[in-house]
Amino acid sequence: MSVSIEFRHYLSIAHLSAAALFASQCRALEATAVVTPFDSPGRRQHNAFAVSAVIMSTAFLEATVNELFADCAEDPPRPRVHAVASKGLLGRMWMRQVPRTAAYSILEKYEIALELNASPSMDRGAWPYQDVKLLIELRNALIHFEPEMITGSGGTLPPQVHKFEKRLKGKFEENPLTGAGNPFYPDKLLGAGCAEWSVRSAVAFADDFFEKLGIVAPYECARSIYLSI
């Protein structure tokens, strides 16, 4: 007689844990508040933590909605998913590759889930939707990075205002470990303030989604552990 054992892995909480960890490590490094050369070990670590928090916060969002659709389609023994009113419809659409493929953005996946479930839609013009839209744009800019000529302050030419400076400046504290003349993007942007904003925005967006869907968020049990920032 043979016995088969099935395993089902979920990475959304692991991604959230990583994002929160990177944000806290970034904050710890800033506690020294000393401007250091960019190629120093401390600055390299600091930059890695800030960038990773942005990336993993976005990965958490995509994994979360993908796991929901996959559970609706494959019906594992997870009572939480059975509370989704249109669970069968979400599952059938997922099996038809909607919104399973890369043709659908992260935000579209969440919106489609709510629409299929006849749940209230998210407010596209308000927080946290707008901040998560910016978070995803920032993640994409970092992942698909293209070098740009950016004029900082202190020179003979007037400083340029980058698109991320126009849209993100003032949402969080700037990186204190960079020089005053450095441009906002990416130097002053990528710090503990941005890292913590990434985590908070992603979780607030997911909270709003699950409240509208009418089920408990899968990360609820880990909220007190990972979301102390």
VOGU-3710 file (C-alpha; in Angstrom, 3 decimals, decimal comma):
1> msvsiefrhy> 0,000/0,000/0,000  1,330/3,409/-0,942  0,421/6,695/0,643  0,594/9,985/-1,200  0,968/13,265/0,630  -0,038/16,529/-0,997  1,524/19,860/-0,132  0,176/23,314/-0,885  2,428/26,304/-0,385  1,411/29,923/0,118
11> lsiahlsaaa> 3,967/32,709/-0,179  1,929/35,856/0,455  2,618/35,945/4,201  6,285/35,101/3,609  6,514/38,039/1,187  4,827/40,306/3,729  7,180/39,112/6,447  10,179/39,830/4,221  8,928/43,311/3,334  8,380/44,189/6,997
21> lfasqcrale> 11,795/42,774/7,933  13,569/44,782/5,229  11,766/47,946/6,330  12,778/47,437/9,969  16,388/46,733/8,991  16,411/49,879/6,880  15,112/51,874/9,856  17,779/50,387/12,144  20,564/51,452/9,797  19,187/54,980/9,656
31> atavvtpfds> 19,345/55,220/13,436  22,968/56,352/13,032  21,796/59,247/10,781  25,273/59,617/9,319  25,822/60,545/5,672  28,147/57,907/4,270  29,614/57,179/0,806  27,245/55,272/-1,444  29,718/52,427/-1,921  30,194/51,852/1,815
41> pgrrqhnafa> 28,915/48,536/3,263  26,293/50,322/5,359  24,886/52,261/2,431  24,821/49,178/0,216  22,854/47,323/2,880  20,550/50,290/3,400  19,789/50,589/-0,304  19,243/46,827/-0,601  16,771/46,856/2,299  14,801/49,813/0,887
51> vsavimstaf> 14,583/48,388/-2,631  13,686/44,929/-1,320  10,865/46,310/0,841  9,302/47,933/-2,230  9,622/44,772/-4,303  8,387/42,376/-1,622  5,429/44,579/-0,653  4,279/44,404/-4,265  4,993/40,670/-4,435  2,789/40,243/-1,358
61> leatvnelfa> -0,097/41,934/-3,154  0,166/39,760/-6,248  0,636/36,517/-4,319  -2,359/37,338/-2,114  -4,836/37,753/-4,963  -3,390/34,821/-6,946  -3,754/32,547/-3,906  -7,374/33,601/-3,496  -8,284/32,793/-7,107  -6,327/29,517/-7,054
71> dcaedpprpr> -8,078/28,402/-3,863  -11,460/29,197/-5,375  -10,530/27,079/-8,406  -8,885/24,112/-6,703  -11,008/24,028/-3,529  -8,455/23,071/-0,869  -9,784/22,595/2,675  -9,620/26,276/3,643  -12,870/27,373/5,356  -12,057/31,038/4,815
81> vhavaskgll> -12,368/30,710/1,038  -15,751/28,979/1,289  -17,116/32,252/2,676  -16,588/33,920/-0,724  -20,099/34,302/-2,109  -19,147/33,709/-5,754  -16,343/31,256/-5,049  -17,378/28,960/-7,920  -17,431/31,774/-10,449  -14,013/33,067/-9,376
91> grmwmrqvpr> -12,630/29,553/-9,647  -14,095/28,908/-13,092  -12,790/32,190/-14,457  -9,341/31,437/-13,047  -9,323/28,108/-14,840  -10,127/30,036/-18,026  -6,995/32,150/-17,392  -8,951/35,181/-16,165  -7,258/37,053/-14,557  -4,465/34,489/-14,418
101> taaysileky> -2,122/35,645/-17,153  0,367/38,500/-17,236  -2,091/40,411/-19,430  -3,840/41,469/-16,193  -2,215/43,939/-13,831  -2,175/43,437/-10,072  -4,840/46,096/-9,577  -7,037/44,565/-12,267  -6,908/41,187/-10,534  -8,286/42,705/-7,332
111> eialelnasp> -10,943/44,660/-9,200  -12,043/41,594/-11,174  -12,355/39,530/-7,982  -14,656/42,140/-6,434  -16,703/42,503/-9,611  -17,184/38,742/-10,023  -18,298/38,561/-6,400  -20,698/41,509/-6,816  -18,796/43,277/-4,022  -18,348/47,052/-3,699
121> smdrgawpyq> -15,567/48,332/-5,925  -12,489/50,122/-4,663  -12,237/53,894/-4,857  -9,646/54,460/-7,579  -9,239/58,108/-6,707  -8,506/57,709/-2,998  -6,073/56,148/-0,556  -4,981/53,341/-0,421  -5,669/52,615/-4,095  -3,681/55,618/-5,309
131> dvkllielrn> -0,694/54,827/-3,090  -0,608/51,189/-4,185  -0,755/52,319/-7,802  2,340/54,434/-7,096  3,973/51,546/-5,230  3,547/49,257/-8,240  4,880/51,941/-10,592  7,928/52,377/-8,345  8,491/48,614/-8,204  8,314/48,439/-11,988
141> alihfepemi> 10,776/51,309/-12,351  13,238/49,535/-10,050  12,803/46,097/-11,623  13,010/47,417/-15,195  15,441/50,183/-14,320  16,635/52,528/-17,043  19,309/55,135/-16,219  18,252/58,767/-16,491  20,111/62,060/-16,421  18,737/63,868/-13,372
151> tgsggtlppq> 19,978/67,330/-12,378  20,264/67,801/-8,634  20,460/71,038/-6,667  23,694/72,926/-6,095  24,827/73,072/-9,727  24,640/75,667/-12,477  21,522/74,103/-14,019  18,141/74,253/-12,295  17,213/70,979/-10,571  14,782/68,703/-12,382
161> vhkfekrlkg> 11,619/67,509/-10,694  11,324/63,794/-11,364  7,858/62,237/-11,757  8,313/60,269/-8,537  9,277/63,448/-6,688  6,080/65,129/-7,893  3,943/62,222/-6,740  5,751/60,822/-3,688  7,513/63,731/-2,005  5,880/64,421/1,342
171> kfeenpltga> 4,273/60,976/1,698  7,159/59,783/3,898  10,431/61,016/5,333  13,376/61,112/2,976  16,559/59,067/3,218  18,817/60,890/5,746  21,958/59,049/4,638  22,296/60,844/1,310  23,670/64,278/0,534  21,545/67,419/0,391
181> gnpfypdkll> 22,384/67,942/-3,290  21,402/64,467/-4,396  18,220/64,075/-6,474  15,027/62,872/-4,875  14,850/59,798/-7,137  16,336/57,426/-6,385  18,682/58,745/-3,663  16,389/60,569/-1,246  13,392/58,360/-2,026  14,911/55,003/-1,127
191> gagcaewsvr> 15,042/54,968/2,647  13,207/53,648/5,681  10,328/56,056/5,126  9,670/54,657/1,658  10,140/51,072/2,863  7,605/51,483/5,663  5,184/53,326/3,376  5,373/50,398/0,945  4,373/47,877/3,612  1,637/50,042/5,126
201> savafaddff> 0,129/50,885/1,739  0,103/47,267/0,567  -1,551/46,040/3,761  -4,106/48,858/3,822  -5,054/48,037/0,232  -5,380/44,313/0,998  -7,387/45,112/4,148  -9,824/47,184/2,108  -10,122/44,390/-0,453  -10,897/41,632/2,043
211> eklgivapye> -13,359/43,839/3,908  -15,257/44,445/0,649  -15,021/40,747/-0,249  -16,462/39,870/3,157  -13,836/37,386/4,371  -10,969/37,383/6,871  -7,575/38,334/5,438  -5,182/35,351/5,321  -2,466/37,376/7,072  -4,716/38,370/9,989
221> carsiylsi> -3,043/35,819/12,259  0,359/37,354/11,514  -0,624/41,008/11,797  0,736/41,511/15,320  3,985/39,741/14,405  4,913/41,373/11,120  3,090/44,682/11,077  4,565/46,517/14,039  6,284/49,140/11,872
//
